[in-house]
Each structure stands twice: as C-alpha cells, then as structure tokens.
Amino acid sequence: MIDYVIRAAAGFVILLVLLFVGPYTNIEWLQPSSPYRFLIVPIALIGSWVCLYLYRKLKQKKSASA
C-alpha cells in the first residue's frame, strides 16, 4: 500500500512542479500554448516510478546496515 502512496505523491509533486514552476523558466515545451505540453504526464509517471525505486533502494540499504 505504501508503494502506491509514494508513487501517487511523487507523481503529483512532479506534475505540479512542471505545470506551475516550469512555465516561469521559459522552457518552450512547457508553455501553455505549446502542442508538446502533453509530455508532462509521461514525465510525471516515469518520475514517480523512479522515486519508488529510490525509496526501495534506500529502505533496503537501511535494513542491511541495521
């Protein structure tokens, strides 16, 4: 269950960062009028899986050292 929460929270945070902070950085494909803005969703999904992978590795490393 915690895996789903981590993935959802990480994906939501990445999505918010790309939607609200990204356009201020003047990256062309993050602008509201860009046709490539749909790429935000796959990036958020991949980022959430990466965060889950890093969480599992960190958890495994802590349990091995304890």
N, CA, C and O atoms as CSV, one atom per row, in Angstrom:
chain,resi,resn,atom,element,x,y,z
A,1,MET,N,N,0.821,-1.193,0.000
A,1,MET,CA,C,0.000,0.000,0.000
A,1,MET,C,C,0.872,1.267,0.000
A,1,MET,O,O,0.552,2.259,-0.655
A,2,ILE,N,N,1.974,1.206,0.747
A,2,ILE,CA,C,2.838,2.383,0.819
A,2,ILE,C,C,3.466,2.682,-0.539
A,2,ILE,O,O,3.767,3.835,-0.846
A,3,ASP,N,N,3.665,1.637,-1.357
A,3,ASP,CA,C,4.234,1.851,-2.691
A,3,ASP,C,C,3.324,2.724,-3.546
A,3,ASP,O,O,3.792,3.610,-4.261
A,4,TYR,N,N,2.033,2.469,-3.468
A,4,TYR,CA,C,1.078,3.262,-4.246
A,4,TYR,C,C,1.018,4.710,-3.767
A,4,TYR,O,O,0.885,5.635,-4.568
A,5,VAL,N,N,1.114,4.892,-2.469
A,5,VAL,CA,C,1.090,6.250,-1.907
A,5,VAL,C,C,2.332,7.021,-2.341
A,5,VAL,O,O,2.245,8.194,-2.705
A,6,ILE,N,N,3.480,6.363,-2.302
A,6,ILE,CA,C,4.724,7.016,-2.716
A,6,ILE,C,C,4.666,7.383,-4.188
A,6,ILE,O,O,5.038,8.495,-4.562
A,7,ARG,N,N,4.201,6.461,-5.033
A,7,ARG,CA,C,4.105,6.736,-6.465
A,7,ARG,C,C,3.133,7.868,-6.747
A,7,ARG,O,O,3.420,8.748,-7.558
A,8,ALA,N,N,1.979,7.850,-6.078
A,8,ALA,CA,C,0.977,8.890,-6.318
A,8,ALA,C,C,1.480,10.254,-5.849
A,8,ALA,O,O,1.324,11.250,-6.555
A,9,ALA,N,N,2.074,10.301,-4.673
A,9,ALA,CA,C,2.565,11.572,-4.137
A,9,ALA,C,C,3.703,12.125,-4.997
A,9,ALA,O,O,3.737,13.319,-5.295
A,10,ALA,N,N,4.624,11.262,-5.390
A,10,ALA,CA,C,5.751,11.712,-6.214
A,10,ALA,C,C,5.264,12.192,-7.577
A,10,ALA,O,O,5.718,13.225,-8.068
A,11,GLY,N,N,4.355,11.459,-8.185
A,11,GLY,CA,C,3.807,11.871,-9.475
A,11,GLY,C,C,3.071,13.188,-9.384
A,11,GLY,O,O,3.183,14.033,-10.271
A,12,PHE,N,N,2.314,13.364,-8.309
A,12,PHE,CA,C,1.571,14.610,-8.107
A,12,PHE,C,C,2.517,15.794,-7.914
A,12,PHE,O,O,2.286,16.865,-8.473
A,13,VAL,N,N,3.563,15.614,-7.140
A,13,VAL,CA,C,4.530,16.690,-6.914
A,13,VAL,C,C,5.255,17.047,-8.210
A,13,VAL,O,O,5.425,18.227,-8.520
A,14,ILE,N,N,5.680,16.041,-8.964
A,14,ILE,CA,C,6.363,16.297,-10.234
A,14,ILE,C,C,5.434,17.011,-11.201
A,14,ILE,O,O,5.847,17.945,-11.888
A,15,LEU,N,N,4.185,16.575,-11.256
A,15,LEU,CA,C,3.198,17.209,-12.128
A,15,LEU,C,C,2.983,18.670,-11.747
A,15,LEU,O,O,2.937,19.538,-12.618
A,16,LEU,N,N,2.852,18.943,-10.464
A,16,LEU,CA,C,2.676,20.326,-10.019
A,16,LEU,C,C,3.888,21.184,-10.335
A,16,LEU,O,O,3.748,22.335,-10.750
A,17,VAL,N,N,5.068,20.634,-10.142
A,17,VAL,CA,C,6.282,21.403,-10.442
A,17,VAL,C,C,6.340,21.736,-11.924
A,17,VAL,O,O,6.643,22.870,-12.297
A,18,LEU,N,N,6.049,20.752,-12.770
A,18,LEU,CA,C,6.114,21.007,-14.208
A,18,LEU,C,C,5.022,21.962,-14.671
A,18,LEU,O,O,5.253,22.767,-15.573
A,19,LEU,N,N,3.843,21.888,-14.074
A,19,LEU,CA,C,2.745,22.739,-14.514
A,19,LEU,C,C,2.848,24.176,-14.008
A,19,LEU,O,O,2.507,25.114,-14.729
A,20,PHE,N,N,3.311,24.350,-12.785
A,20,PHE,CA,C,3.282,25.682,-12.195
A,20,PHE,C,C,4.633,26.381,-12.131
A,20,PHE,O,O,4.685,27.609,-12.204
A,21,VAL,N,N,5.703,25.652,-11.999
A,21,VAL,CA,C,7.021,26.270,-11.929
A,21,VAL,C,C,7.683,26.271,-13.307
A,21,VAL,O,O,8.432,27.192,-13.633
A,22,GLY,N,N,7.416,25.265,-14.102
A,22,GLY,CA,C,8.026,25.137,-15.416
A,22,GLY,C,C,7.827,26.306,-16.343
A,22,GLY,O,O,8.804,26.752,-16.944
A,23,PRO,N,N,6.622,26.842,-16.505
A,23,PRO,CA,C,6.436,27.964,-17.430
A,23,PRO,C,C,7.217,29.229,-17.053
A,23,PRO,O,O,7.506,30.053,-17.920
A,24,TYR,N,N,7.555,29.387,-15.792
A,24,TYR,CA,C,8.330,30.558,-15.392
A,24,TYR,C,C,9.784,30.472,-15.829
A,24,TYR,O,O,10.488,31.481,-15.849
A,25,THR,N,N,10.236,29.282,-16.178
A,25,THR,CA,C,11.620,29.107,-16.599
A,25,THR,C,C,11.811,29.307,-18.091
A,25,THR,O,O,12.929,29.187,-18.592
A,26,ASN,N,N,10.740,29.611,-18.807
A,26,ASN,CA,C,10.743,29.871,-20.251
A,26,ASN,C,C,11.217,28.686,-21.084
A,26,ASN,O,O,11.836,28.867,-22.132
A,27,ILE,N,N,10.931,27.494,-20.624
A,27,ILE,CA,C,11.177,26.309,-21.440
A,27,ILE,C,C,10.019,26.226,-22.425
A,27,ILE,O,O,8.854,26.222,-22.027
A,28,GLU,N,N,10.344,26.161,-23.699
A,28,GLU,CA,C,9.328,26.319,-24.743
A,28,GLU,C,C,8.226,25.258,-24.684
A,28,GLU,O,O,7.054,25.595,-24.846
A,29,TRP,N,N,8.566,23.997,-24.460
A,29,TRP,CA,C,7.542,22.957,-24.500
A,29,TRP,C,C,6.680,22.921,-23.241
A,29,TRP,O,O,5.690,22.191,-23.204
A,30,LEU,N,N,7.033,23.693,-22.202
A,30,LEU,CA,C,6.202,23.778,-21.004
A,30,LEU,C,C,5.236,24.952,-21.037
A,30,LEU,O,O,4.436,25.112,-20.116
A,31,GLN,N,N,5.292,25.763,-22.062
A,31,GLN,CA,C,4.401,26.912,-22.163
A,31,GLN,C,C,2.977,26.443,-22.455
A,31,GLN,O,O,2.790,25.432,-23.131
A,32,PRO,N,N,1.966,27.168,-21.952
A,32,PRO,CA,C,0.567,26.747,-22.145
A,32,PRO,C,C,0.135,26.627,-23.601
A,32,PRO,O,O,-0.777,25.853,-23.890
A,33,SER,N,N,0.734,27.341,-24.510
A,33,SER,CA,C,0.311,27.289,-25.906
A,33,SER,C,C,1.050,26.222,-26.718
A,33,SER,O,O,0.781,26.074,-27.910
A,34,SER,N,N,1.956,25.492,-26.116
A,34,SER,CA,C,2.756,24.513,-26.834
A,34,SER,C,C,1.966,23.222,-27.068
A,34,SER,O,O,1.281,22.743,-26.164
A,35,PRO,N,N,2.059,22.655,-28.280
A,35,PRO,CA,C,1.374,21.382,-28.532
A,35,PRO,C,C,2.065,20.183,-27.868
A,35,PRO,O,O,1.483,19.101,-27.799
A,36,TYR,N,N,3.292,20.365,-27.384
A,36,TYR,CA,C,4.027,19.272,-26.748
A,36,TYR,C,C,3.857,19.251,-25.229
A,36,TYR,O,O,4.574,18.528,-24.537
A,37,ARG,N,N,2.940,20.016,-24.721
A,37,ARG,CA,C,2.754,20.086,-23.279
A,37,ARG,C,C,2.230,18.772,-22.696
A,37,ARG,O,O,2.353,18.531,-21.495
A,38,PHE,N,N,1.646,17.923,-23.549
A,38,PHE,CA,C,1.133,16.636,-23.081
A,38,PHE,C,C,2.255,15.731,-22.559
A,38,PHE,O,O,1.977,14.743,-21.878
A,39,LEU,N,N,3.500,16.047,-22.863
A,39,LEU,CA,C,4.625,15.246,-22.392
A,39,LEU,C,C,4.818,15.324,-20.881
A,39,LEU,O,O,5.597,14.560,-20.310
A,40,ILE,N,N,4.115,16.239,-20.239
A,40,ILE,CA,C,4.219,16.387,-18.787
A,40,ILE,C,C,3.743,15.120,-18.080
A,40,ILE,O,O,4.345,14.693,-17.095
A,41,VAL,N,N,2.677,14.527,-18.575
A,41,VAL,CA,C,2.105,13.348,-17.914
A,41,VAL,C,C,3.053,12.147,-17.945
A,41,VAL,O,O,3.284,11.547,-16.895
A,42,PRO,N,N,3.616,11.768,-19.103
A,42,PRO,CA,C,4.573,10.643,-19.064
A,42,PRO,C,C,5.799,10.927,-18.212
A,42,PRO,O,O,6.334,10.020,-17.574
A,43,ILE,N,N,6.247,12.166,-18.195
A,43,ILE,CA,C,7.393,12.512,-17.353
A,43,ILE,C,C,7.048,12.325,-15.884
A,43,ILE,O,O,7.868,11.824,-15.115
A,44,ALA,N,N,5.852,12.721,-15.488
A,44,ALA,CA,C,5.414,12.544,-14.103
A,44,ALA,C,C,5.281,11.060,-13.751
A,44,ALA,O,O,5.634,10.653,-12.644
A,45,LEU,N,N,4.779,10.257,-14.678
A,45,LEU,CA,C,4.657,8.823,-14.419
A,45,LEU,C,C,6.019,8.156,-14.270
A,45,LEU,O,O,6.230,7.355,-13.359
A,46,ILE,N,N,6.923,8.484,-15.149
A,46,ILE,CA,C,8.274,7.910,-15.071
A,46,ILE,C,C,8.976,8.393,-13.804
A,46,ILE,O,O,9.669,7.622,-13.139
A,47,GLY,N,N,8.797,9.650,-13.477
A,47,GLY,CA,C,9.397,10.193,-12.258
A,47,GLY,C,C,8.868,9.532,-10.999
A,47,GLY,O,O,9.614,9.335,-10.039
A,48,SER,N,N,7.590,9.190,-10.993
A,48,SER,CA,C,7.031,8.531,-9.811
A,48,SER,C,C,7.598,7.123,-9.654
A,48,SER,O,O,7.833,6.679,-8.530
A,49,TRP,N,N,7.819,6.418,-10.756
A,49,TRP,CA,C,8.434,5.094,-10.686
A,49,TRP,C,C,9.877,5.196,-10.221
A,49,TRP,O,O,10.341,4.347,-9.461
A,50,VAL,N,N,10.589,6.216,-10.664
A,50,VAL,CA,C,11.976,6.415,-10.230
A,50,VAL,C,C,12.035,6.711,-8.737
A,50,VAL,O,O,12.910,6.204,-8.035
A,51,CYS,N,N,11.115,7.523,-8.258
A,51,CYS,CA,C,11.074,7.828,-6.819
A,51,CYS,C,C,10.776,6.577,-6.000
A,51,CYS,O,O,11.354,6.388,-4.929
A,52,LEU,N,N,9.886,5.725,-6.487
A,52,LEU,CA,C,9.594,4.478,-5.792
A,52,LEU,C,C,10.820,3.571,-5.778
A,52,LEU,O,O,11.116,2.947,-4.759
A,53,TYR,N,N,11.527,3.492,-6.890
A,53,TYR,CA,C,12.747,2.686,-6.967
A,53,TYR,C,C,13.786,3.193,-5.969
A,53,TYR,O,O,14.402,2.400,-5.257
A,54,LEU,N,N,13.981,4.507,-5.915
A,54,LEU,CA,C,14.951,5.080,-4.974
A,54,LEU,C,C,14.529,4.847,-3.527
A,54,LEU,O,O,15.372,4.600,-2.664
A,55,TYR,N,N,13.232,4.923,-3.262
A,55,TYR,CA,C,12.731,4.655,-1.912
A,55,TYR,C,C,13.028,3.216,-1.506
A,55,TYR,O,O,13.477,2.961,-0.388
A,56,ARG,N,N,12.779,2.282,-2.410
A,56,ARG,CA,C,13.036,0.880,-2.096
A,56,ARG,C,C,14.517,0.623,-1.864
A,56,ARG,O,O,14.878,-0.120,-0.952
A,57,LYS,N,N,15.381,1.229,-2.678
A,57,LYS,CA,C,16.818,1.057,-2.504
A,57,LYS,C,C,17.277,1.644,-1.169
A,57,LYS,O,O,18.096,1.041,-0.474
A,58,LEU,N,N,16.756,2.812,-0.811
A,58,LEU,CA,C,17.116,3.438,0.456
A,58,LEU,C,C,16.633,2.597,1.631
A,58,LEU,O,O,17.345,2.436,2.622
A,59,LYS,N,N,15.435,2.068,1.517
A,59,LYS,CA,C,14.881,1.228,2.581
A,59,LYS,C,C,15.691,-0.056,2.719
A,59,LYS,O,O,15.944,-0.510,3.835
A,60,GLN,N,N,16.098,-0.641,1.605
A,60,GLN,CA,C,16.890,-1.864,1.618
A,60,GLN,C,C,18.267,-1.600,2.217
A,60,GLN,O,O,18.794,-2.430,2.957
A,61,LYS,N,N,18.843,-0.457,1.901
A,61,LYS,CA,C,20.175,-0.121,2.421
A,61,LYS,C,C,20.118,0.101,3.934
A,61,LYS,O,O,21.028,-0.304,4.658
A,62,LYS,N,N,19.043,0.746,4.411
A,62,LYS,CA,C,18.909,0.975,5.844
A,62,LYS,C,C,18.722,-0.329,6.595
A,62,LYS,O,O,19.293,-0.507,7.671
A,63,SER,N,N,17.933,-1.245,6.048
A,63,SER,CA,C,17.707,-2.513,6.742
A,63,SER,C,C,18.954,-3.398,6.723
A,63,SER,O,O,19.158,-4.187,7.645
A,64,ALA,N,N,19.773,-3.283,5.711
A,64,ALA,CA,C,21.003,-4.077,5.635
A,64,ALA,C,C,22.053,-3.565,6.618
A,64,ALA,O,O,22.832,-4.354,7.153
A,65,SER,N,N,22.084,-2.258,6.860
A,65,SER,CA,C,23.095,-1.703,7.761
A,65,SER,C,C,22.681,-1.779,9.230
A,65,SER,O,O,23.523,-1.630,10.115
A,66,ALA,N,N,21.403,-2.007,9.498
A,66,ALA,CA,C,20.935,-2.048,10.891
A,66,ALA,C,C,21.042,-3.418,11.492
A,66,ALA,O,O,20.688,-3.612,12.655
